[in-house]
Amino acid sequence: MKIRERYTKFTQEVYVVYWAEFQGKRERYHCVIPEDGYPGFISVPESECDLVDPSLDGLVITNLGEGRDVLMNPVLADDNFLYQRLIDHDPDAMREFLYLLSSKPATK
């Protein structure tokens, strides 16, 4: 899955998709790496982006507990702690994540 934030020309790979309520509205959020060198994920709500590639290839459904299902890259599904560290903008976690992505065979 790929998105483009509105008002930008850059396409971003989506690594996690989840649903949350914000200001009384339930919305889909996309976790992306906004730029090279950024130390973690940012969440982009569906109202602020366009789907460039809606394909869910490579994402798996995972339950984070308390009935919270998310779609995420299998590297993250294998290590929920790594996902949390990326949310917290841990540079070591980003290096680990990028290494794991590069060493994992492509799925199709």
LINRA-V234223 format. One record per run of one state. SS is the DSSP state (H for helix, E for strand, - for the rest). FROM is the first residue (numbers start at 1). TO is the last residue. Records with the same first field share a line. If there is no record, write none. Layout:
SS=FROM-TO, FROM-TO
//
This chain:
-=1-1, 6-10, 23-24, 33-41, 54-58, 64-68, 78-79, 88-90, 104-108
E=2-5, 11-22, 25-32, 42-45, 49-53, 59-63, 69-73
H=46-48, 74-77, 80-87, 91-103
//
